[in-house]
Amino acid sequence: MKEVGQRLKSLREGIKLSQVKMAGILGVQQSAINRFETGKSTPSAETLIKYADYFDVSLDYIFARTDRPQGKEYRYEPKLLKEKTDQNEQIREFVEMCFDPKSPVSEKLKAILIRLMMEEQK
């Protein structure tokens, strides 16, 4: 379990979280975080799932079965990227509703408007 502890510590330190803040996020005591990271105790399955969800990594990664955070079967999709994709789709749908599909000028105007609205979000 030492490898698991090292992974948990590197994930936490990678985003500069203290053990106290991590404990608050997971709903455990700071001393438990310390024991997990030093390999002195093993987190429960529920706690490991919370780690995986919070850091958006697979359990394969936490268990050091792979060095890829997305794991073997996991499709990595960061929340921010998903939100951006969803927003872009909403913009496209909105613009489609604003134009007459029979107008020959509509396609060019739609493309320009979509591009401008997406740039505005950046």
DASUL-V419246 format. One record per pair of residues at least 12 apart in sequence whose C-alpha atoms are under 6 Angstrom apart, sorted by the first residue. I is the first residue (numbers start at 0). J is the second residue. Records with the same first field share a line. If there is no record, write none. Layout:
BEGIN
I = J / J
END
This chain:
BEGIN
0 = 38
1 = 38
3 = 61 / 62
4 = 35 / 36 / 37 / 38
5 = 36
6 = 61
8 = 36
56 = 68 / 69
57 = 69 / 70
END
